[in-house]
Amino acid sequence: GYHIREAGATAAQELGFTMANGIAYVEESMRRGLDADALGRRISFFFAAHSNFFEEIAKFRAARRLWAGIMRDRFGAKDPRAQMCRFHTQTGGVTLTAQQPYNNVVRVTLQALAALLGGTQSLHTNAMDEALALPTEASARLALRTQQILAHEIGIQDVADPFGGSAHLEAETERLETEARRIIDEIDRRGGATACIDYERAEIEKSAIAEQRAVEEGRKIVVGVNKYEEKGPSAPIRTLRIDPALHETRARQIEEFRRSRDASACRRAGEAIRRAADEGTNLMPPVLDAVKAGVTLGEICAALREKYGSQDAR
């Protein structure tokens, strides 16, 4: 869900597309003989938390209702733990701005708070400088301290669902659940999530363009970008600089690693991956064997690319 949202999806699309993709995973797993209750206990999700505070809280509440119903009614899961929507949340990287980057501390805090109020089990808070570069140690530590203040200083852990019963939040939850169900139904009608990759991509692109136009036309305010801009440069911020020599160092290390491994064992492991891909059998055993033999991730991907090709997103 996070990657869907970061690409430009709305909150309802994040829910609908993610749940539809989850349905595809469960259907294929059950087709291969896995039990719905055993499988459901192992599934978890990864959502984004963006800046519309109440909408985000409602989104997480709707996700739990949606997934419980899908596992119970669609797949027959009887174990309550198999019906649970476990999820990790990351604050919205795409919402961070290069302009006035210190404002991002406020954005991240409110997004993290929405995730917690929505019931997330796990949380990642972005660093304030991620619109400019990889985080520095100082900005990463501040992102961690943001989580720790929320965890220990404001009493948020004392209430399971503090917005339960709120007329506005209940209405928002119902709205998002209804919109997500409509999206899931449309994907079902079109043959399922696997058949709808291009459809999902096109719908996300439409939403991303609409969002960008709203910012450019001033219908959506982004503080420091299209309103409350500062004349002259923003307050200085130190960004992380990667030593260009690191690339050459890593390349040499890979070459040395390849020279030190058993080349024939790696060749056999690569052939086993290609054979499994050709036969349509479980890829995990030969991939794990390849890793143990010293085959690199790039080489494993190259072997699979021979069979499956590459996705062209144009």
N, C-alpha and C positions, 0 to 999 in steps of 0.2 A: 504493500500500500504506500509506503514512503516514497518509493521511486515513481509510482504512478502520480502521486500528488506533486512531487517536485517537478515533474514534467509539465505540469499545468492543469491537472484535473481539479475539479471542484471537490468539496467535501463529500457530496453524494456520489460522485463518480469514484472517488477513492474507495468508498465503502462498496459500491456495486461491483466495480471491476475486481477488487481484491477478493470479495466473497465468491464471485464467479470463477476466478482463478483457483480459489480454494476448493470449490466444488469439483473442478477438473482434476485436481490432485487426488481428492478422495475417491472419485469415480475410477480413476486409473489404478489406484492402490487396491481398491476392493476388487476390481477386475482381475488383479493379479493374486487375489486370495487373502488379502488382509482383512481383519475383522473391524467393523466400524467402531466398536467400543475400545479395542486395543489401539487402533489408529488415532482416534479422537483424543486420547489422553496424551498423545505425543505432539499434537499440532500446536503451533504458535504463530502469531502474526507480528508484523512490524509496520506501525502506522506513523504518520507525520502529525505534528502539532503545529498548526499555523496560527494566525493572529486574531481571527474572529473568535473571541474568548468563549462565548456561550455556544456558538455553533460547534466548536471543537469538543467541548464537554459533551454535548448532545451526540456528536458523532461516535464517541467511544461508547456511550451508553447504548446507542442503536446497534453498534457492532456486536455487542454481547447478545442482545435480543435476536438479531439476525442469525448469528452463527449457531446459537442454541437451537433455534427452530430448524435450521438446515440440517444439523446433525441428527436431531430427534425425528423430524417428520420426513425428511428426504432420504436419510440413510439408515434410520432405525436404531440409532445409538440409544441405549437405555441407561448407561452409566452417567450420572450427572457430571462427572469429571470429563467425560468424553464430549459433553455438550458445552464445555467452558470455552470462552474466547480469551485465551491467554495472549497478551500482547506487550511488546516493547514499543516505546515511543521515542522518536527523535524530534527535536525542535526543527522548525522549517529552515533549512539552509537557503532556499530560494528567497525567503523573506528578508534575509540579511542585506544590508546596503553598504556599498563602498563609501558613500557619502555619510559623513558624521558617524563613523563606526561605533562610537561609544553608545549611540542609541540602541545598538544591537543587544546590549546587556539587558535593557528593559524589555525588548521584544522576547528574548530568550526566557527571561524570568516568567513573563506572563504566559508564554506558550507552555513552559514546563508546569506551571500551576494548573493550567487547563488540563494537561495530561493527567496530573495527579488527581484532580477533582473528577476526571472521567474514569479513573480506576486503573490506570496503567500499572503493570507489575514491574516494569523495568524502564529506565529512562536514560536518554543521552541528551545533554545540553550542549549546543554548539558554542564555539568560541566567538567572541565579538569580531575577530579579524578575518573570519573565513571567507568574506567576500573579496578579500585582498590577497590572501596567501594561506598556506598551511598555518595552523595555529602555532604561536610561540608557546614556550613553557608557561609563561606568565598568564597568557590568555586562556590556555587550557586549564590552569589551576583555578582561575576565576570562574570558569564554567562549572568546575567541580564544586567550588565553594557555593555557587548558586544552588546546586542540588542539595548540599548539606544544610544550608540555611532553611530551605523549604522543608527538609526532612526533620530538623531538630528544633526550629525556633518558632514556628507558627501554629503548631498543633494540628496540622493537616491529617496526621495519621490517626487522630482520635475518632474520626467519623468515616464510615464506609462509603456513604453516598450522600454527601451534604446537600446536594441539589435535588434529591429525590422528593417529589411532591411539589416542586416549583412549577407553577402553571406555565411559565415561559419555557423552562427546560424540558418539561414533558411534551409540550407542543413541538419544540424543535426536534426532540428525539423522534417523535411520530413522523414529522415531515421528512427527516433524513431517512428513516427506515422505509417509508413509503416510496421515496424517490429511488433508493437503492434497490428495492424489490422490483420496481419497474425496469431498472437497468438489467438486473439479473434475468428477468423474464424475457427481455429483448435478446439477450445473449443466448438464452436457451432456445429461443425461436430461430436464431441464426445458426444453431448447431453446436453451441458450447464455446467455452473460452478459447480452446485451441484453434477453432475455426475462425475466431473473431479477433485475432491479434491485430490485423490491419484495421478492423472496425474500431477497436479500442484506441489504437494509435490516432486515428483520424478524429475521434471524438475528443481526445485529450488535446490535440492540436487546436481544435476549435475553441476550447475553453481557455487554453493558454493565450491565444490571439485576443480573445475577448477581454481577458484580464489585463493584458498589456495595453490594449487600447483604452481601457478604463483609467489606467494610470496616466497615459500620455494625454488624454483629454481632460484630466482633472476630476473625473467622476469618482475615482478612488484616490484617497490621499495617502501618500507615503511620506512621512515626516522626514525632511531633509532632502527629499528627491524632487517632489513636485509642489511642496509647500514648506515654508519655514527654512528655505535654503539659506546658506551662509555665503556671504560675499568673501571671496578669497579662499585660501585652502582651509580645510578642516583642521581641528586640533591634531598635532602630529601623533603618529602611532608607529611604533617599531614593528615591522613585519619580519617574518622568518625568511632567511635567505639560504638556499641550498647550495652547497659548494659544487660547482660544475664538475669538479674532478671526481665526485662520487660516482657518476655514471661510468667513467672509465674504470674505477676501482671495482665496481660491481661486475662489469663485463669481464674483467680479468679473473675475478673469483669464480664466475660461472665456467669460464674456460678451464681453469685449474680443476674444478670439481668434475667436469666432464672427462678430463684426462685421467683422473684418479679412480673412476668407477669401472665396473665390469661392463665393457661395451657390448659383449654378446648377450649378457643377461638383459641389458636395457633394450636391445634389439628384439629379443624374444618377447619382452613385456609389451613393447609397442605393437608387435604383431598380434598379441593376444587381445589388445584393445580394439584393433581394427577388425579382428575376427568376431568379437562380441558385437560390435556395431553392425557388421554385415548380417549377422545371424539374428539380431534383435534380442539378444539375451541380456541379463543383468550386467551393466557396465561396472558396478562398484567393485566386485572382486578383482578384475584385471587392473582397474585403476589403482586400487590399494597395493596390489603386487608391484605395479610399476613404480609407485612412490618408494616402496621399500627397496626396489632395485636401483634407485637413484635417477629415474627418469624425471626430468623437470616438468613443471606445470606447462610451460610453453610447448614442450614436445608432446605432452598428453593432448593439449588442445589441437595441435597440428594433426595428430592422428585422427581425432574426432572430426576435424574440419574436412579431411579427405572424404568422409562418409556423408556428413551433413551439410557441408558448405558453410557460408557465413550469411548472417542476416543483412539484407540491404534495406535500410530504413528510408531510402529516398522514395 
